[in-house]
Amino acid sequence: MDNLLKPFISSLNLIEEKINFIIFLFEMSFILLIVLLIIWIYGFVRRNLGIDKQTKELQKIRKNLEKITRNNKK
């Protein structure tokens, strides 16, 4: 009886391994998606709160230009 079921059992094991691999791929892609989302949210918040380096530099340039225009008006 065991000899009759061996091919069936081996094919079921192969199907189970493939399903486990597909689930593993979904888990990895989900984790990657979550990491990318966290990185995007971090960048979005920094940019909109004005914490990033470019925004700080632009603020300094704006202050310098305002000082120059104030001095030229006087």
Residue frames as qw, qx, qy, qz and C-alpha x, y, z in Angstrom:
[[0.000, 0.885, 0.466, 0.000, 0.00, 0.00, 0.00],
 [0.327, -0.764, 0.100, 0.547, 2.88, 2.37, 0.77],
 [0.413, -0.096, 0.584, 0.692, 4.31, 1.88, -2.68],
 [0.193, 0.648, 0.647, 0.353, 1.08, 2.99, -4.25],
 [0.158, -0.942, -0.286, 0.082, 0.94, 6.23, -2.26],
 [0.587, -0.392, 0.138, 0.695, 4.61, 7.25, -2.60],
 [0.303, 0.297, 0.406, 0.809, 4.19, 9.12, -5.92],
 [0.198, -0.792, -0.452, -0.359, 1.08, 10.85, -4.63],
 [0.561, -0.750, -0.160, 0.312, 2.73, 11.83, -1.36],
 [0.548, -0.189, 0.216, 0.786, 5.86, 13.10, -3.12],
 [0.144, 0.508, 0.438, 0.728, 3.77, 15.20, -5.49],
 [0.376, -0.846, -0.357, -0.125, 1.86, 16.63, -2.52],
 [0.617, -0.549, -0.018, 0.564, 5.20, 17.46, -0.85],
 [0.409, 0.139, 0.336, 0.837, 6.33, 19.27, -3.98],
 [0.096, -0.719, -0.449, -0.522, 3.09, 21.25, -4.12],
 [0.533, -0.790, -0.256, 0.164, 3.46, 22.13, -0.44],
 [0.590, -0.306, 0.118, 0.737, 7.04, 23.33, -0.99],
 [0.232, 0.383, 0.407, 0.797, 5.95, 25.49, -3.92],
 [0.292, -0.812, -0.412, -0.293, 3.11, 27.01, -1.91],
 [0.609, -0.662, -0.127, 0.418, 5.50, 27.73, 0.97],
 [0.498, -0.036, 0.246, 0.831, 7.91, 29.40, -1.45],
 [0.026, 0.611, 0.440, 0.658, 5.13, 31.57, -2.90],
 [0.467, -0.826, -0.316, -0.012, 4.06, 32.58, 0.61],
 [0.634, -0.426, 0.028, 0.645, 7.69, 33.41, 1.42],
 [0.335, 0.263, 0.343, 0.837, 7.92, 35.61, -1.69],
 [0.204, -0.773, -0.415, -0.434, 4.72, 37.43, -0.69],
 [0.596, -0.726, -0.201, 0.278, 6.11, 38.00, 2.81],
 [0.569, -0.204, 0.159, 0.781, 9.38, 39.37, 1.47],
 [0.156, 0.462, 0.399, 0.777, 7.64, 41.68, -1.01],
 [0.374, -0.819, -0.391, -0.192, 5.32, 42.89, 1.76],
 [0.623, -0.592, -0.076, 0.506, 8.28, 43.62, 4.05],
 [0.446, 0.065, 0.290, 0.844, 10.06, 45.45, 1.21],
 [0.052, -0.674, -0.457, -0.578, 6.92, 47.48, 0.54],
 [0.505, -0.808, -0.291, 0.089, 6.64, 48.42, 4.22],
 [0.605, -0.373, 0.069, 0.700, 10.31, 49.49, 4.35],
 [0.279, 0.297, 0.384, 0.829, 9.91, 51.64, 1.22],
 [0.241, -0.781, -0.451, -0.358, 6.75, 53.18, 2.66],
 [0.577, -0.711, -0.183, 0.358, 8.54, 54.06, 5.90],
 [0.507, -0.135, 0.216, 0.824, 11.43, 55.64, 3.97],
 [0.089, 0.528, 0.466, 0.705, 8.96, 57.64, 1.85],
 [0.392, -0.828, -0.386, -0.106, 7.03, 58.85, 4.92],
 [0.609, -0.526, -0.050, 0.592, 10.29, 59.86, 6.63],
 [0.370, 0.074, 0.325, 0.868, 11.38, 61.89, 3.61],
 [0.091, -0.668, -0.523, -0.522, 7.93, 63.40, 3.16],
 [0.480, -0.807, -0.314, 0.140, 7.76, 64.54, 6.79],
 [0.555, -0.380, 0.078, 0.736, 11.30, 65.97, 6.72],
 [0.254, 0.275, 0.424, 0.824, 10.61, 67.87, 3.51],
 [0.208, -0.717, -0.482, -0.460, 7.27, 69.28, 4.67],
 [0.545, -0.772, -0.235, 0.229, 8.51, 70.25, 8.14],
 [0.265, 0.915, -0.212, 0.217, 11.56, 71.96, 6.66],
 [0.730, -0.595, 0.318, 0.106, 14.06, 69.79, 8.47],
 [0.878, 0.236, 0.206, 0.361, 16.09, 68.71, 5.45],
 [0.527, -0.350, 0.149, 0.760, 19.37, 70.36, 4.52],
 [0.247, 0.364, 0.480, 0.759, 18.11, 72.01, 1.31],
 [0.219, -0.825, -0.456, -0.253, 15.24, 73.74, 3.07],
 [0.531, -0.713, -0.111, 0.444, 17.53, 75.08, 5.79],
 [0.471, -0.110, 0.317, 0.815, 19.93, 76.37, 3.15],
 [0.079, 0.580, 0.524, 0.618, 17.10, 78.04, 1.23],
 [0.366, -0.858, -0.358, 0.045, 15.93, 79.72, 4.44],
 [0.535, -0.516, 0.078, 0.665, 19.43, 81.10, 5.00],
 [0.326, 0.187, 0.462, 0.803, 19.56, 82.39, 1.43],
 [0.109, -0.756, -0.531, -0.367, 16.13, 84.00, 1.83],
 [0.455, -0.804, -0.210, 0.319, 17.21, 85.74, 5.05],
 [0.492, -0.287, 0.251, 0.783, 20.38, 87.02, 3.38],
 [0.179, 0.422, 0.537, 0.708, 18.40, 88.33, 0.40],
 [0.257, -0.845, -0.453, -0.118, 15.94, 90.05, 2.74],
 [0.506, -0.656, -0.035, 0.559, 18.81, 91.71, 4.59],
 [0.401, -0.010, 0.407, 0.821, 20.31, 92.88, 1.31],
 [0.016, 0.618, 0.553, 0.559, 17.01, 94.32, 0.07],
 [0.384, -0.845, -0.339, 0.155, 16.43, 96.07, 3.43],
 [0.503, -0.490, 0.123, 0.701, 19.88, 97.64, 3.27],
 [0.294, 0.213, 0.507, 0.782, 19.35, 98.77, -0.32],
 [0.109, -0.781, -0.542, -0.291, 16.02, 100.46, 0.56],
 [0.425, -0.808, -0.177, 0.367, 17.63, 102.57, 3.29]]
